[in-house]
Amino acid sequence: MKEIVGGVLLLSGSLLILVSAIGILKMPDLYMRMSATTKASTLGVGFIMLGTALYWESISITARVLVIIAFLMTTAPIAAHLIARAAYLDDVPLWPNTQIDELKGKYDKETHELS
Protein backbone atom coordinates (compact mmCIF):
# COMPACT_ATOMS: atom_id res chain seq x y z
CA MET A 1 0.00 0.00 0.00
CA LYS A 2 2.83 2.41 0.84
CA GLU A 3 4.31 1.87 -2.62
CA ILE A 4 1.04 2.89 -4.26
CA VAL A 5 0.58 6.01 -2.14
CA GLY A 6 4.26 6.91 -2.50
CA GLY A 7 4.06 6.38 -6.25
CA VAL A 8 0.96 8.56 -6.51
CA LEU A 9 2.73 11.32 -4.56
CA LEU A 10 5.83 11.06 -6.74
CA LEU A 11 3.77 11.09 -9.93
CA SER A 12 1.65 14.02 -8.72
CA GLY A 13 4.76 15.97 -7.78
CA SER A 14 6.34 15.29 -11.15
CA LEU A 15 3.18 16.40 -12.96
CA LEU A 16 3.06 19.62 -10.95
CA ILE A 17 6.67 20.35 -11.82
CA LEU A 18 5.80 19.70 -15.48
CA VAL A 19 2.92 22.19 -15.18
CA SER A 20 5.39 24.65 -13.68
CA ALA A 21 7.75 24.21 -16.63
CA ILE A 22 4.89 24.68 -19.08
CA GLY A 23 3.87 27.81 -17.17
CA ILE A 24 7.32 29.28 -17.75
CA LEU A 25 6.91 28.80 -21.48
CA LYS A 26 3.27 29.81 -21.88
CA MET A 27 2.68 32.72 -19.50
CA PRO A 28 2.94 36.15 -21.13
CA ASP A 29 4.94 38.16 -18.57
CA LEU A 30 7.42 37.82 -15.75
CA TYR A 31 4.88 38.20 -12.95
CA MET A 32 2.60 35.43 -14.18
CA ARG A 33 5.56 33.15 -14.88
CA MET A 34 6.78 33.60 -11.32
CA SER A 35 3.33 32.91 -9.92
CA ALA A 36 2.97 29.68 -11.90
CA THR A 37 6.43 28.41 -11.12
CA THR A 38 6.46 29.31 -7.44
CA LYS A 39 3.15 27.68 -6.61
CA ALA A 40 3.34 24.58 -8.79
CA SER A 41 6.99 23.74 -8.25
CA THR A 42 6.83 24.24 -4.47
CA LEU A 43 3.85 21.93 -4.20
CA GLY A 44 5.44 19.48 -6.65
CA VAL A 45 8.69 19.25 -4.73
CA GLY A 46 6.69 18.87 -1.51
CA PHE A 47 4.78 15.91 -2.95
CA ILE A 48 7.99 14.30 -4.18
CA MET A 49 9.56 14.73 -0.76
CA LEU A 50 6.52 13.25 0.99
CA GLY A 51 6.56 10.29 -1.39
CA THR A 52 10.24 9.75 -0.63
CA ALA A 53 9.66 9.90 3.12
CA LEU A 54 6.76 7.48 2.84
CA TYR A 55 8.82 5.03 0.81
CA TRP A 56 11.86 4.94 3.11
CA GLU A 57 9.93 4.95 6.44
CA SER A 58 12.88 6.27 8.40
CA ILE A 59 12.48 8.85 11.14
CA SER A 60 15.70 10.62 10.15
CA ILE A 61 14.65 10.86 6.49
CA THR A 62 11.13 11.97 7.45
CA ALA A 63 12.56 14.68 9.72
CA ARG A 64 14.80 15.92 6.91
CA VAL A 65 11.91 15.90 4.47
CA LEU A 66 9.74 17.94 6.83
CA VAL A 67 12.54 20.47 7.34
CA ILE A 68 13.06 20.73 3.56
CA ILE A 69 9.34 21.23 2.96
CA ALA A 70 9.10 23.87 5.69
CA PHE A 71 12.15 25.67 4.30
CA LEU A 72 10.79 25.57 0.77
CA MET A 73 7.31 26.76 1.78
CA THR A 74 8.90 29.62 3.70
CA THR A 75 11.51 30.81 1.25
CA ALA A 76 9.89 30.35 -2.18
CA PRO A 77 7.08 32.91 -1.71
CA ILE A 78 9.45 35.42 -0.13
CA ALA A 79 11.96 35.06 -2.96
CA ALA A 80 9.22 35.41 -5.59
CA HIS A 81 7.91 38.54 -3.86
CA LEU A 82 11.37 40.12 -3.76
CA ILE A 83 12.03 39.31 -7.41
CA ALA A 84 8.65 40.74 -8.43
CA ARG A 85 9.25 43.87 -6.39
CA ALA A 86 12.67 44.38 -7.96
CA ALA A 87 11.18 43.82 -11.42
CA TYR A 88 8.41 46.35 -10.72
CA LEU A 89 10.98 48.91 -9.55
CA ASP A 90 13.02 48.34 -12.73
CA ASP A 91 9.88 48.96 -14.80
CA VAL A 92 9.59 45.46 -16.24
CA PRO A 93 6.42 45.80 -18.28
CA LEU A 94 3.19 44.11 -17.32
CA TRP A 95 1.30 42.08 -19.88
CA PRO A 96 -0.69 44.55 -22.07
CA ASN A 97 -3.99 42.85 -21.17
CA THR A 98 -3.43 43.25 -17.43
CA GLN A 99 -6.60 44.73 -15.99
CA ILE A 100 -5.41 46.05 -12.62
CA ASP A 101 -2.08 47.48 -11.47
CA GLU A 102 -2.68 48.03 -7.77
CA LEU A 103 0.71 49.67 -7.20
CA LYS A 104 0.38 52.24 -9.97
CA GLY A 105 0.59 55.68 -8.39
CA LYS A 106 0.98 54.27 -4.86
CA TYR A 107 4.65 53.33 -4.94
CA ASP A 108 7.36 55.93 -4.47
CA LYS A 109 10.30 54.83 -6.61
CA GLU A 110 12.69 57.19 -4.79
CA THR A 111 12.13 55.87 -1.25
CA HIS A 112 10.70 52.45 -2.20
CA GLU A 113 7.76 52.92 0.13
CA LEU A 114 4.03 52.58 -0.37
CA SER A 115 2.13 55.80 0.02
KOLZADREN-362696 format. One record per atom (N, C-alpha, C): residue number from 0; residue in one letter; z, x, y; chain. Coordinates in pm, whole numbers. Atoms other than C-alpha are relative to their C-alpha. Example, Ala and Ser with C-alpha at 12.3 -4.5 7.8 and 13.67 -1.06 7.14 Angstrom:
# residues 2
0 | A | 0 | 89 | -119 | A $
0 | A | 780 | 1230 | -450 | A $
0 | A | 0 | 90 | 120 | A $
1 | S | -6 | -82 | -119 | A $
1 | S | 714 | 1367 | -106 | A $
1 | S | 73 | -77 | 109 | A $
//
This chain:
# residues 115
0 | M | 0 | 82 | -120 | A $
0 | M | 0 | 0 | 0 | A $
0 | M | 0 | 87 | 127 | A $
1 | K | -6 | -86 | -118 | A $
1 | K | 84 | 283 | 241 | A $
1 | K | -134 | 64 | 29 | A $
2 | E | 133 | -58 | -21 | A $
2 | E | -262 | 431 | 187 | A $
2 | E | -92 | -98 | 72 | A $
3 | I | 85 | 101 | -64 | A $
3 | I | -426 | 104 | 289 | A $
3 | I | 38 | -16 | 147 | A $
4 | V | -45 | 16 | -138 | A $
4 | V | -214 | 58 | 601 | A $
4 | V | -31 | 126 | 81 | A $
5 | G | 31 | -126 | -69 | A $
5 | G | -250 | 426 | 691 | A $
5 | G | -149 | 13 | 26 | A $
6 | G | 145 | -5 | -17 | A $
6 | G | -625 | 406 | 638 | A $
6 | G | -48 | -94 | 108 | A $
7 | V | 37 | 96 | -105 | A $
7 | V | -651 | 96 | 856 | A $
7 | V | 38 | 55 | 138 | A $
8 | L | -40 | -60 | -128 | A $
8 | L | -456 | 273 | 1132 | A $
8 | L | -93 | 114 | 40 | A $
9 | L | 91 | -111 | -30 | A $
9 | L | -674 | 583 | 1106 | A $
9 | L | -138 | -51 | 41 | A $
10 | L | 131 | 56 | -33 | A $
10 | L | -993 | 377 | 1109 | A $
10 | L | 3 | -70 | 136 | A $
11 | S | -12 | 67 | -130 | A $
11 | S | -872 | 165 | 1402 | A $
11 | S | 8 | 101 | 113 | A $
12 | G | -9 | -105 | -101 | A $
12 | G | -778 | 476 | 1597 | A $
12 | G | -133 | 68 | 24 | A $
13 | S | 132 | -64 | -15 | A $
13 | S | -1115 | 634 | 1529 | A $
13 | S | -98 | -92 | 72 | A $
14 | L | 88 | 95 | -69 | A $
14 | L | -1296 | 318 | 1640 | A $
14 | L | 34 | -11 | 149 | A $
15 | L | -39 | 5 | -141 | A $
15 | L | -1095 | 306 | 1962 | A $
15 | L | -45 | 125 | 75 | A $
16 | I | 49 | -122 | -63 | A $
16 | I | -1182 | 667 | 2035 | A $
16 | I | -152 | -5 | 17 | A $
17 | L | 144 | 20 | -14 | A $
17 | L | -1548 | 580 | 1970 | A $
17 | L | -30 | -91 | 119 | A $
18 | V | 17 | 90 | -115 | A $
18 | V | -1518 | 292 | 2219 | A $
18 | V | 24 | 77 | 130 | A $
19 | S | -28 | -82 | -117 | A $
19 | S | -1368 | 539 | 2465 | A $
19 | S | -119 | 89 | 34 | A $
20 | A | 117 | -86 | -23 | A $
20 | A | -1663 | 775 | 2421 | A $
20 | A | -119 | -82 | 51 | A $
21 | I | 108 | 86 | -48 | A $
21 | I | -1908 | 489 | 2468 | A $
21 | I | 27 | -43 | 144 | A $
22 | G | -37 | 36 | -137 | A $
22 | G | -1717 | 387 | 2781 | A $
22 | G | -35 | 108 | 100 | A $
23 | I | 37 | -110 | -89 | A $
23 | I | -1775 | 732 | 2928 | A $
23 | I | -149 | -5 | 32 | A $
24 | L | 145 | 1 | -19 | A $
24 | L | -2148 | 691 | 2880 | A $
24 | L | -50 | -125 | 73 | A $
25 | K | 54 | 127 | -49 | A $
25 | K | -2188 | 327 | 2981 | A $
25 | K | 58 | -49 | 133 | A $
26 | M | -60 | 50 | -124 | A $
26 | M | -1950 | 268 | 3272 | A $
26 | M | -68 | 62 | 122 | A $
27 | P | 82 | -43 | -113 | A $
27 | P | -2113 | 294 | 3615 | A $
27 | P | 64 | 99 | 97 | A $
28 | D | -59 | -95 | -94 | A $
28 | D | -1857 | 494 | 3816 | A $
28 | D | 123 | 67 | -60 | A $
29 | L | -110 | -82 | 47 | A $
29 | L | -1575 | 742 | 3782 | A $
29 | L | 125 | -83 | -31 | A $
30 | Y | -124 | 76 | 14 | A $
30 | Y | -1295 | 488 | 3820 | A $
30 | Y | -2 | -86 | -126 | A $
31 | M | 10 | 80 | 122 | A $
31 | M | -1418 | 260 | 3543 | A $
31 | M | -4 | 88 | -124 | A $
32 | R | 3 | -93 | 113 | A $
32 | R | -1488 | 556 | 3315 | A $
32 | R | 142 | 46 | -34 | A $
33 | M | -138 | -44 | 24 | A $
33 | M | -1132 | 678 | 3360 | A $
33 | M | 84 | -112 | -60 | A $
34 | S | -76 | 113 | 54 | A $
34 | S | -992 | 333 | 3291 | A $
34 | S | -30 | -19 | -148 | A $
35 | A | 39 | 19 | 140 | A $
35 | A | -1190 | 297 | 2968 | A $
35 | A | 53 | 113 | -88 | A $
36 | T | -40 | -111 | 85 | A $
36 | T | -1112 | 643 | 2841 | A $
36 | T | 152 | 13 | -11 | A $
37 | T | -145 | -15 | 6 | A $
37 | T | -744 | 646 | 2931 | A $
37 | T | 62 | -102 | -93 | A $
38 | K | -61 | 105 | 82 | A $
38 | K | -661 | 315 | 2768 | A $
38 | K | -41 | 11 | -146 | A $
39 | A | 47 | 1 | 138 | A $
39 | A | -879 | 334 | 2458 | A $
39 | A | 37 | 127 | -75 | A $
40 | S | -30 | -124 | 72 | A $
40 | S | -825 | 699 | 2374 | A $
40 | S | 150 | 17 | -23 | A $
41 | T | -146 | -9 | 20 | A $
41 | T | -447 | 683 | 2424 | A $
41 | T | 43 | -87 | -116 | A $
42 | L | -34 | 89 | 110 | A $
42 | L | -420 | 385 | 2193 | A $
42 | L | -60 | 52 | -131 | A $
43 | G | 63 | -54 | 120 | A $
43 | G | -665 | 544 | 1948 | A $
43 | G | 76 | 117 | -59 | A $
44 | V | -77 | -115 | 48 | A $
44 | V | -473 | 869 | 1925 | A $
44 | V | 136 | -46 | -52 | A $
45 | G | -127 | 55 | 49 | A $
45 | G | -151 | 669 | 1887 | A $
45 | G | -13 | -60 | -139 | A $
46 | F | 23 | 57 | 133 | A $
46 | F | -295 | 478 | 1591 | A $
46 | F | -23 | 109 | -104 | A $
47 | I | 24 | -110 | 94 | A $
47 | I | -418 | 799 | 1430 | A $
47 | I | 131 | 71 | -33 | A $
48 | M | -129 | -65 | 24 | A $
48 | M | -76 | 956 | 1473 | A $
48 | M | 91 | -86 | -88 | A $
49 | L | -82 | 88 | 84 | A $
49 | L | 99 | 652 | 1325 | A $
49 | L | -50 | -2 | -143 | A $
50 | G | 56 | -6 | 135 | A $
50 | G | -139 | 656 | 1029 | A $
50 | G | 37 | 129 | -70 | A $
51 | T | -39 | -129 | 56 | A $
51 | T | -63 | 1024 | 975 | A $
51 | T | 147 | 0 | -40 | A $
52 | A | -143 | 5 | 32 | A $
52 | A | 312 | 966 | 990 | A $
52 | A | 27 | -89 | -120 | A $
53 | L | -18 | 91 | 112 | A $
53 | L | 284 | 676 | 748 | A $
53 | L | -45 | 65 | -130 | A $
54 | Y | 52 | -64 | 120 | A $
54 | Y | 81 | 882 | 503 | A $
54 | Y | 96 | 108 | -53 | A $
55 | W | -82 | -113 | 45 | A $
55 | W | 311 | 1186 | 494 | A $
55 | W | 144 | -39 | -31 | A $
56 | E | -137 | 50 | 26 | A $
56 | E | 644 | 993 | 495 | A $
56 | E | 107 | 109 | 8 | A $
57 | S | -99 | -104 | -21 | A $
57 | S | 840 | 1288 | 627 | A $
57 | S | 69 | -27 | 134 | A $
58 | I | -75 | 28 | -123 | A $
58 | I | 1114 | 1248 | 885 | A $
58 | I | -40 | 98 | 109 | A $
59 | S | 37 | -98 | -102 | A $
59 | S | 1015 | 1570 | 1062 | A $
59 | S | -138 | -31 | 58 | A $
60 | I | 134 | 34 | -50 | A $
60 | I | 649 | 1465 | 1086 | A $
60 | I | 6 | -128 | 82 | A $
61 | T | -13 | 126 | -74 | A $
61 | T | 745 | 1113 | 1197 | A $
61 | T | 63 | 24 | 137 | A $
62 | A | -63 | -32 | -130 | A $
62 | A | 972 | 1256 | 1468 | A $
62 | A | -100 | 66 | 94 | A $
63 | R | 102 | -65 | -83 | A $
63 | R | 691 | 1480 | 1592 | A $
63 | R | -104 | -100 | 49 | A $
64 | V | 100 | 101 | -38 | A $
64 | V | 447 | 1191 | 1590 | A $
64 | V | 55 | -89 | 111 | A $
65 | L | -58 | 85 | -104 | A $
65 | L | 683 | 974 | 1794 | A $
65 | L | 10 | 73 | 133 | A $
66 | V | -6 | -78 | -124 | A $
66 | V | 734 | 1254 | 2047 | A $
66 | V | -140 | 14 | 60 | A $
67 | I | 138 | -13 | -49 | A $
67 | I | 356 | 1306 | 2073 | A $
67 | I | -47 | -130 | 62 | A $
68 | I | 41 | 130 | -53 | A $
68 | I | 296 | 934 | 2123 | A $
68 | I | 70 | -28 | 132 | A $
69 | A | -73 | 23 | -125 | A $
69 | A | 569 | 910 | 2387 | A $
69 | A | -54 | 89 | 112 | A $
70 | F | 56 | -91 | -99 | A $
70 | F | 430 | 1215 | 2567 | A $
70 | F | -136 | -49 | 48 | A $
71 | L | 133 | 47 | -35 | A $
71 | L | 77 | 1079 | 2557 | A $
71 | L | 4 | -128 | 82 | A $
72 | M | -12 | 126 | -75 | A $
72 | M | 178 | 731 | 2676 | A $
72 | M | 58 | 22 | 139 | A $
73 | T | -57 | -30 | -130 | A $
73 | T | 370 | 890 | 2962 | A $
73 | T | -97 | 75 | 90 | A $
74 | T | 81 | -87 | -84 | A $
74 | T | 125 | 1151 | 3081 | A $
74 | T | -141 | -49 | 27 | A $
75 | A | 140 | 43 | -19 | A $
75 | A | -218 | 989 | 3035 | A $
75 | A | -17 | -93 | 120 | A $
76 | P | 18 | 85 | -118 | A $
76 | P | -171 | 708 | 3291 | A $
76 | P | 29 | 72 | 131 | A $
77 | I | -32 | -74 | -121 | A $
77 | I | -13 | 945 | 3542 | A $
77 | I | -116 | 92 | 37 | A $
78 | A | 112 | -90 | -26 | A $
78 | A | -296 | 1196 | 3506 | A $
78 | A | -121 | -78 | 50 | A $
79 | A | 114 | 81 | -44 | A $
79 | A | -559 | 922 | 3541 | A $
79 | A | 21 | -49 | 144 | A $
80 | H | -29 | 45 | -137 | A $
80 | H | -386 | 791 | 3854 | A $
80 | H | -21 | 113 | 100 | A $
81 | L | 16 | -113 | -92 | A $
81 | L | -376 | 1137 | 4012 | A $
81 | L | -146 | 39 | 17 | A $
82 | I | 142 | -31 | -10 | A $
82 | I | -741 | 1203 | 3931 | A $
82 | I | -72 | -105 | 84 | A $
83 | A | 63 | 106 | -79 | A $
83 | A | -843 | 865 | 4074 | A $
83 | A | 38 | 11 | 147 | A $
84 | R | -42 | -15 | -140 | A $
84 | R | -639 | 925 | 4387 | A $
84 | R | -73 | 117 | 67 | A $
85 | A | 72 | -114 | -55 | A $
85 | A | -796 | 1267 | 4438 | A $
85 | A | -147 | -34 | 21 | A $
86 | A | 140 | 40 | -16 | A $
86 | A | -1142 | 1118 | 4382 | A $
86 | A | -16 | -93 | 119 | A $
87 | Y | 7 | 93 | -114 | A $
87 | Y | -1072 | 841 | 4635 | A $
87 | Y | 12 | 77 | 131 | A $
88 | L | -17 | -81 | -121 | A $
88 | L | -955 | 1098 | 4891 | A $
88 | L | -124 | 85 | 29 | A $
89 | D | 123 | -79 | -18 | A $
89 | D | -1273 | 1302 | 4834 | A $
89 | D | -122 | -89 | 19 | A $
90 | D | 107 | 98 | -24 | A $
90 | D | -1480 | 988 | 4896 | A $
90 | D | -102 | -8 | -112 | A $
91 | V | 89 | 26 | 114 | A $
91 | V | -1624 | 959 | 4546 | A $
91 | V | -36 | -148 | 8 | A $
92 | P | 39 | 138 | -25 | A $
92 | P | -1828 | 642 | 4580 | A $
92 | P | 38 | -95 | -114 | A $
93 | L | -21 | 107 | 96 | A $
93 | L | -1732 | 319 | 4411 | A $
93 | L | -136 | -53 | -44 | A $
94 | W | 120 | 65 | 48 | A $
94 | W | -1988 | 130 | 4208 | A $
94 | W | -44 | -101 | 106 | A $
95 | P | 45 | 90 | -109 | A $
95 | P | -2207 | -69 | 4455 | A $
95 | P | 38 | -147 | -21 | A $
96 | N | -36 | 140 | 25 | A $
96 | N | -2117 | -399 | 4285 | A $
96 | N | 151 | -24 | -5 | A $
97 | T | -145 | 18 | -5 | A $
97 | T | -1743 | -343 | 4325 | A $
97 | T | 34 | -106 | 103 | A $
98 | Q | -32 | 114 | -85 | A $
98 | Q | -1599 | -660 | 4473 | A $
98 | Q | 115 | 29 | 97 | A $
99 | I | -121 | -19 | -81 | A $
99 | I | -1262 | -541 | 4605 | A $
99 | I | 37 | 149 | 4 | A $
100 | D | -56 | -134 | -19 | A $
100 | D | -1147 | -208 | 4748 | A $
100 | D | 132 | -20 | 73 | A $
101 | E | -131 | 33 | -57 | A $
101 | E | -777 | -268 | 4803 | A $
101 | E | 54 | 109 | 91 | A $
102 | L | -50 | -108 | -85 | A $
102 | L | -720 | 71 | 4967 | A $
102 | L | -79 | 16 | 129 | A $
103 | K | 85 | -17 | -117 | A $
103 | K | -997 | 38 | 5224 | A $
103 | K | 76 | -43 | 126 | A $
104 | G | -69 | 29 | -125 | A $
104 | G | -839 | 59 | 5568 | A $
104 | G | 152 | 10 | -8 | A $
105 | K | -145 | -7 | 15 | A $
105 | K | -486 | 98 | 5427 | A $
105 | K | 48 | 141 | -33 | A $
106 | Y | -36 | -134 | 44 | A $
106 | Y | -494 | 465 | 5333 | A $
106 | Y | -34 | 99 | 109 | A $
107 | D | 21 | -101 | -103 | A $
107 | D | -447 | 736 | 5593 | A $
107 | D | -40 | 131 | -66 | A $
108 | K | 51 | -120 | 66 | A $
108 | K | -661 | 1030 | 5483 | A $
108 | K | 57 | 129 | 60 | A $
109 | E | -63 | -119 | -61 | A $
109 | E | -479 | 1269 | 5719 | A $
109 | E | 134 | 29 | -65 | A $
110 | T | -136 | -19 | 55 | A $
110 | T | -125 | 1213 | 5587 | A $
110 | T | 9 | -36 | -146 | A $
111 | H | 2 | 46 | 139 | A $
111 | H | -220 | 1070 | 5245 | A $
111 | H | 110 | -101 | -30 | A $
112 | E | -101 | 104 | 17 | A $
112 | E | 13 | 776 | 5292 | A $
112 | E | -64 | -137 | 17 | A $
113 | L | 44 | 138 | -19 | A $
113 | L | -37 | 403 | 5258 | A $
113 | L | 62 | -54 | 128 | A $
114 | S | -55 | 58 | -123 | A $
114 | S | 2 | 213 | 5580 | A $
114 | S | 28 | -146 | -17 | A $
//
